[in-house]
Amino acid sequence: MIAVCAPAIGVVLALRLNALGTLARPGSVHLLDNPLAHVSAGERFWTSLDLVWRYARLLVFPIRLSADYSYASIEPHAFPSGTESWLGLALVLGLLALLARAWRSRDRYTVASIALVAGPYAVISNALLPIGTIFGERLVYLPSAGVCMLAARAVVAVAMRAPTRPDHRRSVTAITGLVLALFAARTWMRVPDWSNNLRLFESALEVNPRSAKMLAWVGRGRLERNDLESARELLTRATELVPRWIDPRVHLARTLVFLDDLDAAEHELDLAAADAPSGDPWVPYHRGLIALRVVNVSEDAARQFAAATRPPWVPRRGSTWGSHGCARAPRSIRPRPTWTRSSVSRPIVASTASSHGCARP
């Protein structure tokens, strides 16, 4: 297994070093994406055993599937806490015992199957180096092929225990067919969750109710659909989990503006402004919304909107702002709109752009 895995892992590490200039750059992975990048090596390794058990459970019982496992769906924990880490350790030891047995008996098929599981998994396990995400079902596609090979070997071994009994083989075949049918049915049931972004995010939130990303994204989706109370609840929970993340906070402020709770909206914007990068457009934009709610047309509103569209925050094609559906020409070369109170009297839900604070006048 070492002979098979070592070259592949070496190539991956070499490509990583060539691309990043280092194998693990401190602070390069955001806490939201992978909290294991922000803990000690010992704590990361112990939590990675927890992930082993979670992956194994999903491969055998793919009942509760999610497109997101970011912070705080899985939180790091140190030795000796965490039942899942102990179960993962037992699973690793069992796999090593199976490998030793297969190696002694020269069972190349089993050795190759375990290598196909262990080699690719070592790269995404977070045990050696933190990667860009803590956990993802998509990451074990290749290791799952090795698991399927081991499962096939187990089915054949059970069927061959009584080679002279046709009823035994038929029973094994029937049970195997039933298991495959159940897996196929689960796949079919999962497909509708990918019909649109909001449904996908909502399904992920059902599985991981403490995912800050899903709370924020479902909250923004509910805001687009004018479900203001639900949006406020979800965005508030997101800000409580990650207080210094400005995205859910400015959208919470936007929600509060539409609920006419202007004092609370101003408070949220004050908190967002404390953590926002210099010149960030979202805080002044929403301050402009508040000014328009207070009076019909005001100099303060005009000043805030001007600040929100001032270079370098003019959206450009391919930029982060533009990729959110906000790619528009600079204000200096567009006809100046006439801002009225009615233009922000209710949430604008006609486009994705409006959910990011880019409502058209």
SULLIN-V899800 format. One record per helix or strand of 2 or more residues. SS is the DSSP state (h for helix, s for strand). FROM is the first residue (numbers start at 0). TO is the last residue. If there is no record, write none. Layout:
((SS/FROM/TO) (SS/FROM/TO))
This chain:
((h/1/19) (h/34/37) (h/40/59) (h/82/103) (h/107/123) (h/136/161) (h/165/193) (h/196/206) (h/211/223) (h/227/240) (h/245/257) (h/261/274) (h/280/293) (h/298/307) (h/319/325) (h/330/332) (h/340/343) (h/352/355))
